Amino acid sequence: MKRINPETGMPFKRGDVRKDGKIFWQRKNTEIDKEGYFSETWYTPERYAEVYQDNLKRLRKFAKENPEIVNEWNRKSAKRNRPQRNANWAKYFYSKIDRTPKWLTKEQHLEIKKIYAECMEMTKITGIKHNVDHIVPLRGDLVSGLHVPWNLRIIPASENFKKSNKYGSQ
């Protein structure tokens, strides 16, 4: 049996915090505690941060040494989670529409199209995947920008993934 988080009504997941401040790390589905639940690992915030960073280093090293395995995992994950990926894409797509002002001129709409075309061209020329990045993200935590030409720039995809939905040096 999995212990239920009273705040969410769902089983505890990594990162959930309980009342005493400890953070959930994992559940061992092969071990059962004296109360009949799967054995769980909880850490103090400091220890959680250490374990998290160590885990991240190991995963990055593994990904660098085994790109074919990671690519296969990603393909399988994408297939398994297709509805969620579609929902995320739709949410982003419609947020872009919502964040495109009605007062943009035809020339400015054309400029946006040119930026996306230039991005594709840069990818072709360099062989490195590029993305059109919103300098001020459309759905940022602290600030949200607009889908306008002056909020767009072309950057390598790897840099865009690192930036995520952040603005500046957040």
C-alpha positions as CSV (number, residue, x, y, z in Angstrom):
1,M,0.0,0.0,0.0
2,K,1.1,3.5,-0.7
3,R,0.8,6.2,2.0
4,I,-1.5,9.0,0.9
5,N,-0.6,12.7,1.1
6,P,-3.5,14.3,3.0
7,E,-3.0,17.6,1.2
8,T,-3.4,16.2,-2.3
9,G,-5.3,13.0,-1.7
10,M,-2.7,11.2,-3.9
11,P,0.2,9.0,-3.0
12,F,3.3,10.9,-1.9
13,K,5.7,11.8,-4.7
14,R,9.2,13.0,-4.8
15,G,9.5,16.5,-3.4
16,D,6.3,16.4,-1.2
17,V,6.9,17.9,2.2
18,R,5.3,16.5,5.4
19,K,4.4,18.5,8.5
20,D,7.8,17.9,10.2
21,G,9.6,19.5,7.2
22,K,11.0,16.3,5.8
23,I,10.9,15.8,2.1
24,F,9.8,12.6,0.3
25,W,12.5,10.9,-1.8
26,Q,11.3,7.4,-2.8
27,R,9.1,4.4,-2.0
28,K,10.6,0.9,-1.9
29,N,7.9,-1.3,-3.4
30,T,9.8,-4.4,-2.3
31,E,9.8,-3.6,1.5
32,I,6.7,-3.2,3.7
33,D,6.9,-1.3,7.0
34,K,5.2,-2.5,10.3
35,E,2.0,-0.4,9.4
36,G,1.5,-2.3,6.1
37,Y,2.8,0.5,3.8
38,F,5.7,0.3,1.4
39,S,8.9,1.5,3.0
40,E,9.6,5.2,2.3
41,T,12.7,7.4,2.3
42,W,12.4,10.9,3.7
43,Y,15.2,13.5,4.0
44,T,15.8,16.8,5.7
45,P,15.8,19.7,3.2
46,E,19.6,19.9,3.4
47,R,20.1,16.2,2.8
48,Y,17.4,16.2,0.1
49,A,19.4,18.9,-1.8
50,E,22.6,16.9,-1.5
51,V,21.0,13.6,-2.7
52,Y,19.2,15.5,-5.5
53,Q,22.4,17.0,-6.8
54,D,24.3,13.7,-6.6
55,N,21.5,12.0,-8.4
56,L,21.5,14.7,-11.1
57,K,25.3,14.3,-11.6
58,R,24.9,10.6,-12.0
59,L,22.1,10.9,-14.5
60,R,24.0,13.5,-16.5
61,K,27.1,11.3,-16.6
62,F,25.0,8.3,-17.7
63,A,23.2,10.4,-20.4
64,K,26.5,11.5,-21.8
65,E,27.9,8.0,-21.8
66,N,24.7,6.3,-23.1
67,P,22.9,8.6,-25.5
68,E,21.3,5.8,-27.4
69,I,19.6,4.4,-24.3
70,V,18.5,7.9,-23.2
71,N,17.0,8.5,-26.7
72,E,15.1,5.3,-26.5
73,W,13.8,6.1,-23.0
74,N,12.7,9.5,-24.4
75,R,10.9,7.9,-27.3
76,K,9.1,5.5,-25.1
77,S,8.2,8.2,-22.6
78,A,6.8,10.4,-25.4
79,K,4.7,7.5,-26.7
80,R,3.4,6.7,-23.2
81,N,2.6,10.3,-22.3
82,R,1.2,11.4,-25.7
83,P,-2.0,12.9,-24.2
84,Q,0.0,14.9,-21.7
85,R,2.4,16.1,-24.3
86,N,-0.5,17.1,-26.6
87,A,-2.2,19.0,-23.7
88,N,1.1,20.8,-22.9
89,W,1.6,21.8,-26.5
90,A,-2.0,23.1,-26.8
91,K,-1.6,25.1,-23.6
92,Y,1.5,26.7,-24.9
93,F,0.0,27.2,-28.4
94,Y,-3.1,29.0,-27.1
95,S,-1.1,31.0,-24.5
96,K,0.9,32.3,-27.5
97,I,-2.3,33.3,-29.2
98,D,-3.5,34.9,-26.0
99,R,-0.2,36.8,-25.6
100,T,-0.2,38.1,-29.2
101,P,-1.7,41.6,-29.1
102,K,-4.5,42.6,-31.5
103,W,-2.7,45.9,-32.2
104,L,0.2,44.3,-34.0
105,T,0.5,45.5,-37.6
106,K,0.8,43.2,-40.6
107,E,4.4,44.1,-40.9
108,Q,5.1,43.0,-37.3
109,H,3.2,39.7,-38.0
110,L,5.4,39.3,-41.1
111,E,8.5,40.0,-39.0
112,I,7.5,37.2,-36.6
113,K,7.2,34.8,-39.5
114,K,10.6,35.9,-40.8
115,I,12.2,35.2,-37.4
116,Y,10.8,31.6,-37.4
117,A,12.0,31.1,-41.0
118,E,15.5,32.4,-40.1
119,C,15.6,30.0,-37.2
120,M,14.9,27.1,-39.5
121,E,17.6,28.3,-41.9
122,M,20.1,28.6,-39.0
123,T,19.4,25.0,-38.0
124,K,20.0,23.9,-41.6
125,I,23.2,25.9,-42.1
126,T,24.9,25.1,-38.8
127,G,23.5,21.6,-38.2
128,I,22.7,22.6,-34.6
129,K,19.0,22.8,-33.6
130,H,17.9,26.4,-32.9
131,N,14.7,27.7,-31.3
132,V,12.9,31.0,-31.3
133,D,13.0,32.1,-27.7
134,H,10.7,34.5,-25.9
135,I,13.1,36.8,-24.0
136,V,10.4,37.5,-21.5
137,P,8.6,34.1,-21.2
138,L,4.9,33.9,-22.2
139,R,4.1,31.9,-19.0
140,G,6.8,33.0,-16.5
141,D,6.5,32.7,-12.8
142,L,7.3,36.3,-12.0
143,V,6.7,38.1,-15.3
144,S,4.9,37.2,-18.6
145,G,5.8,38.7,-21.9
146,L,4.1,39.1,-25.3
147,H,4.4,37.3,-28.5
148,V,5.8,40.2,-30.4
149,P,8.9,40.6,-32.7
150,W,11.0,42.5,-30.1
151,N,10.5,39.7,-27.5
152,L,11.9,37.1,-29.8
153,R,15.4,35.9,-30.4
154,I,17.0,32.9,-32.0
155,I,19.2,30.7,-29.7
156,P,20.5,27.2,-29.8
157,A,17.9,24.7,-28.5
158,S,20.2,23.5,-25.7
159,E,20.5,27.0,-24.4
160,N,16.7,27.4,-24.7
161,F,16.0,24.2,-22.7
162,K,18.4,25.4,-19.9
163,K,16.6,28.8,-19.8
164,S,13.1,27.1,-19.6
165,N,10.4,29.6,-18.5
166,K,12.8,31.9,-16.7
167,Y,13.6,35.6,-17.3
168,G,17.1,36.9,-17.0
169,S,19.1,35.3,-14.2
170,Q,16.2,34.0,-12.1
